Amino acid sequence: MAKSLASIDIGTNTFRLLISELNEDGQLRHRVMKREITRLGGGFTATGGLTEDSMARGIAALLAFSKLLREHKVEEVRAVATSVVRESPNGTDFVRRVKEKTGLDVEVIDGDEEALLALKGVLSCITVKTGDALVFDIGGGSTEYILSSHGNPVYSESLKLGVVHAAEAFLHSDPTKEEEIEKVSNHVVEILKPFLNNLVQNGLKKRLPQENKDVTLIGTAGTITTLAAMDQGLESYDPSRINNYILTHERVKRLFNTIFPLTLNERKRLHALEGGREDLIVAGTVIVLKTMEVFGFKELMVSDGGLLEGVLMDMVGSRR
């Protein structure tokens, strides 16, 4: 008899819900996908933590998710929270409030587990022709980088590099000024360079394009899937058109040059740009460009899968 399972990804910018059916043959069939931009990390500070408004938005989204879980008679659910909750001094308070208001038990996972689960989800949605890959998952508060070989993690780091924090720290003008772009670009490079040095020191340079022309760069999460949708001029989001899509550095740069001079209102009218992402897409695209440049990639493969799918796959794996 089929069993109904669900995973919830409580991110810094976006909350996502995936309800699936586990058949008797062990196969998953996705039934419901729901996402809400809550901006949980909006206004976050290291001392103040999550704001009252952001926690209220997050709890409202989870209440809606809980209703869907009941409607679909979900028997097992795993909800995970990532960077902004684990770094926040009032993160445990948020988790407690979620339990009180929604009945959901939220598990705060560390960066290493987040990276490994994201890798599972990313690779489940694409066809990689080469054994070696560098996967990056851009979040609102952090970005996970995972080197993998034939689907197995080799090295990973969770970097404090997220679109919400970067946008709030450096991009204050409407439209964005060039000097702000320079500041956020320098910020991204300053964070990426030590990670690159760590790879070299751990003897992993051979898994990067400088010494391995067959390595694949794979990107996931809202910024990258949005760029893939915009590059194709999609009127509505279609995962089948996103998975395995190739974005070249030239195309990403062209999209960036189109987006950043626009006002927020002008960006809202762009096709395929999800509402609530208009003030984040610039910072996110800078992260994409600098990742490609620092590590020497001319193109990246896009995956619509990520942490959400990885959590669900892990739930299934633990049952076997």
RODO-2510 file (C-alpha; in nm, 4 decimals, decimal comma):
residues 320
     n   res          X          Y          Z
     1     m     0,0000     0,0000     0,0000
     2     a     0,1335     0,3436    -0,0943
     3     k     0,2511     0,5728     0,1849
     4     s     0,2317     0,9527     0,1802
     5     l     0,5546     1,1332     0,2756
     6     a     0,6523     1,5006     0,2793
     7     s     0,9602     1,7162     0,3178
     8     i     0,9783     2,0847     0,4091
     9     d     1,2735     2,3120     0,3410
    10     i     1,2738     2,6170     0,5703
    11     g     1,5156     2,8485     0,3940
    12     t     1,6348     3,2006     0,4569
    13     n     1,4274     3,3370     0,1698
    14     t     1,1930     3,0594     0,0553
    15     f     0,9947     2,7834     0,2250
    16     r     0,9191     2,4759     0,0125
    17     l     0,6940     2,1755     0,0601
    18     l     0,7011     1,8503    -0,1352
    19     i     0,4366     1,5823    -0,0824
    20     s     0,5075     1,2473    -0,2460
    21     e     0,3708     0,8971    -0,2585
    22     l     0,5991     0,6029    -0,1830
    23     n     0,4759     0,3022    -0,3761
    24     e     0,5177    -0,0596    -0,2702
    25     d     0,7993    -0,0986    -0,5235
    26     g     0,9950     0,1750    -0,3443
    27     q     0,9391     0,4406    -0,6119
    28     l     0,8536     0,8009    -0,5237
    29     r     0,5843     0,9861    -0,7120
    30     h     0,5648     1,3598    -0,6435
    31     r     0,2103     1,4813    -0,5826
    32     v     0,2226     1,8386    -0,4495
    33     m     0,4884     2,1079    -0,4663
    34     k     0,4340     2,4368    -0,2838
    35     r     0,6692     2,7287    -0,2295
    36     e     0,6364     3,0570    -0,0428
    37     i     0,8831     3,3449    -0,0351
    38     t     0,8763     3,4375     0,3334
    39     r     1,2022     3,6340     0,3597
    40     l     1,2639     3,4722     0,6990
    41     g     1,6131     3,6215     0,6974
    42     g     1,4915     3,9719     0,6170
    43     g     1,6303     4,2194     0,8693
    44     f     1,8410     3,9487     1,0333
    45     t     2,1359     4,0563     1,2473
    46     a     2,3876     3,8449     1,4363
    47     t     2,2801     3,9989     1,7658
    48     g     1,9079     4,0533     1,7092
    49     g     1,8463     3,7381     1,5098
    50     l     1,5158     3,6825     1,3339
    51     t     1,2684     3,9708     1,3440
    52     e     0,9159     3,9323     1,4779
    53     d     0,7692     4,0133     1,1357
    54     s     0,9833     3,7557     0,9582
    55     m     0,8945     3,4845     1,2104
    56     a     0,5255     3,5682     1,1685
    57     r     0,5566     3,5336     0,7898
    58     g     0,7351     3,2027     0,8313
    59     i     0,4767     3,0616     1,0704
    60     a     0,1932     3,1730     0,8397
    61     a     0,3521     2,9801     0,5518
    62     l     0,3987     2,6707     0,7683
    63     l     0,0360     2,6877     0,8831
    64     a    -0,0656     2,6751     0,5166
    65     f     0,1728     2,3827     0,4613
    66     s     0,0244     2,2018     0,7639
    67     k    -0,3229     2,2335     0,6137
    68     l    -0,1997     2,0702     0,2919
    69     l    -0,0364     1,7912     0,4914
    70     r    -0,3687     1,7148     0,6581
    71     e    -0,5637     1,7353     0,3322
    72     h    -0,3301     1,4853     0,1683
    73     k    -0,3195     1,2614     0,4773
    74     v     0,0585     1,2716     0,4976
    75     e     0,1824     1,0009     0,7308
    76     e     0,5433     1,1114     0,7746
    77     v     0,7038     1,4541     0,7399
    78     r     1,0531     1,5892     0,7898
    79     a     1,0984     1,9661     0,8156
    80     v     1,4527     2,1054     0,8087
    81     a     1,5770     2,4574     0,8726
    82     t     1,9038     2,5915     0,7380
    83     s     2,1490     2,8773     0,7750
    84     v     1,9502     3,1688     0,9142
    85     v     1,7806     2,9565     1,1841
    86     r     2,0985     2,7768     1,2896
    87     e     2,2899     3,1067     1,3097
    88     s     2,0194     3,3065     1,4836
    89     p     2,0338     3,3641     1,8605
    90     n     1,6550     3,3242     1,8668
    91     g     1,6448     3,0319     1,6253
    92     t     1,5372     2,7891     1,8982
    93     d     1,2562     3,0274     1,9894
    94     f     1,1352     3,0205     1,6294
    95     v     1,1439     2,6403     1,6270
    96     r     0,9441     2,6338     1,9509
    97     r     0,6834     2,8743     1,8129
    98     v     0,6482     2,6676     1,4961
    99     k     0,5774     2,3591     1,7061
   100     e     0,3195     2,5438     1,9166
   101     k     0,1381     2,7015     1,6214
   102     t     0,1594     2,4288     1,3568
   103     g     0,2493     2,1040     1,5315
   104     l     0,5532     2,0646     1,3060
   105     d     0,8828     1,9469     1,4522
   106     v     1,1606     2,1457     1,2855
   107     e     1,5088     1,9981     1,2659
   108     v     1,7930     2,2498     1,2383
   109     i     2,0604     2,0854     1,0230
   110     d     2,4244     2,1893     0,9985
   111     g     2,5981     2,3024     0,6801
   112     d     2,7596     1,9657     0,6126
   113     e     2,4317     1,7765     0,6215
   114     e     2,2625     2,0478     0,4166
   115     a     2,5298     2,0123     0,1481
   116     l     2,5028     1,6330     0,1339
   117     l     2,1242     1,6320     0,1171
   118     a     2,1313     1,9037    -0,1497
   119     l     2,3705     1,6917    -0,3569
   120     k     2,1274     1,3986    -0,3470
   121     g     1,8425     1,6166    -0,4642
   122     v     2,0390     1,7967    -0,7341
   123     l     2,1744     1,4824    -0,8974
   124     s     1,8337     1,3116    -0,8906
   125     c     1,6974     1,5600    -1,1432
   126     i     1,9718     1,5768    -1,4069
   127     t     2,1891     1,3624    -1,6285
   128     v     2,5594     1,4277    -1,5693
   129     k     2,7832     1,2912    -1,8434
   130     t     3,1041     1,3188    -1,6424
   131     g     3,2114     1,1720    -1,3114
   132     d     3,3363     1,4884    -1,1437
   133     a     3,1129     1,7830    -1,0588
   134     l     3,1125     2,0986    -0,8499
   135     v     2,7606     2,1611    -0,7228
   136     f     2,6511     2,4892    -0,5704
   137     d     2,3202     2,5677    -0,4032
   138     i     2,2594     2,9406    -0,3540
   139     g     2,0454     3,0174    -0,0521
   140     g     1,9271     3,3307     0,1198
   141     g     2,1831     3,3080     0,3993
   142     s     2,4452     3,0631     0,2763
   143     t     2,5663     2,8823    -0,0333
   144     e     2,6664     2,5190    -0,0242
   145     y     2,9527     2,4025    -0,2473
   146     i     3,0015     2,0290    -0,2970
   147     l     3,2681     1,8538    -0,4997
   148     s     3,1434     1,5122    -0,6048
   149     s     3,2794     1,2150    -0,7956
   150     h     3,0323     0,9752    -0,9579
   151     g     2,7577     1,1018    -0,7269
   152     n     2,9591     1,0706    -0,4072
   153     p     3,0674     1,3772    -0,2081
   154     v     3,4409     1,4398    -0,2008
   155     y     3,4556     1,7758    -0,0251
   156     s     3,1964     2,0330     0,0822
   157     e     3,1690     2,3663     0,2572
   158     s     2,8768     2,5856     0,3569
   159     l     2,9828     2,9459     0,2957
   160     k     2,8210     3,2503     0,4560
   161     l     2,7218     3,3799     0,1176
   162     g     2,3501     3,4307     0,0596
   163     v     2,1318     3,6481    -0,1595
   164     v     1,9259     3,8017     0,1220
   165     h     2,2247     3,8980     0,3351
   166     a     2,4267     4,0220     0,0347
   167     a     2,1400     4,2312    -0,1016
   168     e     2,0619     4,3871     0,2357
   169     a     2,4281     4,4595     0,3064
   170     f     2,5324     4,6111    -0,0267
   171     l     2,2433     4,6920    -0,2609
   172     h     2,0487     4,9905    -0,1338
   173     s     1,9735     5,1981    -0,4445
   174     d     1,6870     5,1686    -0,6894
   175     p     1,8040     5,1137    -0,9567
   176     t     2,1268     4,9480    -0,8402
   177     k     2,4430     5,1584    -0,8751
   178     e     2,7601     5,0264    -1,0376
   179     e     2,9643     5,0958    -0,7253
   180     e     2,7236     4,8721    -0,5295
   181     i     2,7780     4,5964    -0,7844
   182     e     3,1523     4,6328    -0,7313
   183     k     3,1095     4,6029    -0,3537
   184     v     2,8987     4,2881    -0,3673
   185     s     3,1324     4,1388    -0,6301
   186     n     3,4347     4,1974    -0,4073
   187     h     3,2457     4,0486    -0,1131
   188     v     3,1669     3,7307    -0,3075
   189     v     3,5251     3,6892    -0,4309
   190     e     3,6636     3,7433    -0,0796
   191     i     3,4537     3,4495     0,0406
   192     l     3,5199     3,2221    -0,2581
   193     k     3,8979     3,2603    -0,2719
   194     p     3,9664     3,0894     0,0656
   195     f     3,7395     2,8021    -0,0401
   196     l     3,9375     2,7632    -0,3624
   197     n     4,2604     2,7650    -0,1596
   198     n     4,1165     2,4910     0,0644
   199     l     4,0484     2,2765    -0,2409
   200     v     4,4043     2,3240    -0,3628
   201     q     4,5517     2,2476    -0,0197
   202     n     4,3454     1,9291    -0,0017
   203     g     4,4804     1,8124    -0,3371
   204     l     4,1500     1,8663    -0,5162
   205     k     4,2589     2,1115    -0,7868
   206     k     4,2614     1,8171    -1,0297
   207     r     3,8824     1,8154    -1,0003
   208     l     3,8541     2,1748    -1,1287
   209     p     3,8606     2,2988    -1,4915
   210     q     4,2241     2,4159    -1,4726
   211     e     4,3316     2,0501    -1,4679
   212     n     4,0125     1,8603    -1,5533
   213     k     3,8283     1,9801    -1,8634
   214     d     3,5505     1,7232    -1,8113
   215     v     3,4329     1,8465    -1,4712
   216     t     3,0745     1,9801    -1,4663
   217     l     2,9509     2,2854    -1,2757
   218     i     2,5950     2,2290    -1,1533
   219     g     2,3798     2,5013    -1,0015
   220     t     2,0478     2,4913    -0,8195
   221     a     1,8035     2,7068    -0,6196
   222     g     1,5889     3,0066    -0,7075
   223     t     1,8467     3,2412    -0,8551
   224     i     1,9828     2,9866    -1,1008
   225     t     1,6507     2,8321    -1,2022
   226     t     1,5133     3,1839    -1,2527
   227     l     1,8049     3,2724    -1,4812
   228     a     1,7437     2,9532    -1,6798
   229     a     1,3739     3,0392    -1,7145
   230     m     1,4515     3,3969    -1,8171
   231     d     1,7119     3,2834    -2,0693
   232     q     1,4446     3,0704    -2,2367
   233     g     1,1774     3,3383    -2,2122
   234     l     0,9394     3,1045    -2,0290
   235     e     0,5947     3,2501    -1,9634
   236     s     0,5398     3,0020    -1,6806
   237     y     0,7866     2,7936    -1,4849
   238     d     0,8389     2,4434    -1,6241
   239     p     1,0855     2,2118    -1,4419
   240     s     1,1204     1,9934    -1,7516
   241     r     1,2665     2,2958    -1,9333
   242     i     1,4968     2,3785    -1,6410
   243     n     1,6629     2,0468    -1,5582
   244     n     1,9771     1,9853    -1,7666
   245     y     1,9591     2,3361    -1,9166
   246     i     2,3004     2,4831    -1,9944
   247     l     2,3739     2,8441    -1,9009
   248     t     2,6951     2,9879    -2,0426
   249     h     2,8903     3,2624    -1,8694
   250     e     2,8189     3,4849    -2,1681
   251     r     2,4432     3,4335    -2,1358
   252     v     2,4447     3,4918    -1,7591
   253     k     2,6462     3,8108    -1,8103
   254     r     2,3991     3,9270    -2,0732
   255     l     2,1051     3,8621    -1,8426
   256     f     2,2837     4,0461    -1,5628
   257     n     2,3453     4,3508    -1,7828
   258     t     1,9740     4,3529    -1,8645
   259     i     1,8542     4,3144    -1,5066
   260     f     2,0712     4,5330    -1,2875
   261     p     2,0003     4,8765    -1,4477
   262     l     1,6239     4,8251    -1,4015
   263     t     1,4187     4,9607    -1,1139
   264     l     1,2440     4,7159    -0,8806
   265     n     0,9100     4,7888    -1,0477
   266     e     1,0584     4,7256    -1,3901
   267     r     1,2019     4,3927    -1,2745
   268     k     0,8607     4,2870    -1,1465
   269     r     0,7356     4,2989    -1,5046
   270     l     1,0044     4,0637    -1,6346
   271     h     0,8820     3,7244    -1,7541
   272     a     0,9892     3,4287    -1,5406
   273     l     1,1088     3,6468    -1,2506
   274     e     0,9257     3,5161    -0,9446
   275     g     0,7470     3,7783    -0,7397
   276     g     0,9476     3,8677    -0,4283
   277     r     1,2797     3,7994    -0,6003
   278     e     1,3168     4,1334    -0,7774
   279     d     1,5474     4,2799    -0,5110
   280     l     1,7547     3,9598    -0,4800
   281     i     1,8204     3,8570    -0,8396
   282     v     2,1107     4,1004    -0,8828
   283     a     2,3057     3,9743    -0,5813
   284     g     2,2263     3,6157    -0,6775
   285     t     2,3491     3,6635    -1,0330
   286     v     2,6741     3,8130    -0,9042
   287     i     2,7271     3,4950    -0,6994
   288     v     2,6699     3,2865    -1,0123
   289     l     2,9094     3,4915    -1,2246
   290     k     3,1858     3,5021    -0,9644
   291     t     3,1523     3,1289    -0,8963
   292     m     3,2073     3,0607    -1,2658
   293     e     3,4983     3,3035    -1,2860
   294     v     3,6816     3,2063    -0,9655
   295     f     3,6647     2,8340    -1,0426
   296     g     3,7190     2,8704    -1,4169
   297     f     3,3901     2,7440    -1,5629
   298     k     3,2503     2,8720    -1,8929
   299     e     2,9096     2,7106    -1,8452
   300     l     2,6899     2,5492    -1,5842
   301     m     2,4172     2,2856    -1,5860
   302     v     2,0940     2,3740    -1,4069
   303     s     1,9029     2,1443    -1,1714
   304     d     1,5577     2,2133    -1,0315
   305     g     1,6233     1,9651    -0,7503
   306     g     1,7964     2,0394    -0,4233
   307     l     1,7657     2,0100    -0,0473
   308     l     1,3892     1,9499    -0,0537
   309     e     1,4196     1,6466    -0,2809
   310     g     1,7304     1,5256    -0,0985
   311     v     1,5488     1,5231     0,2359
   312     l     1,2689     1,3138     0,0879
   313     m     1,5141     1,0687    -0,0695
   314     d     1,6933     1,0396     0,2640
   315     m     1,3632     0,9604     0,4342
   316     v     1,3037     0,6778     0,1883
   317     g     1,6599     0,5499     0,2264
   318     s     1,6329     0,5345     0,6041
   319     r     1,3256     0,3121     0,5744
   320     r     1,5105     0,0421     0,3803
***
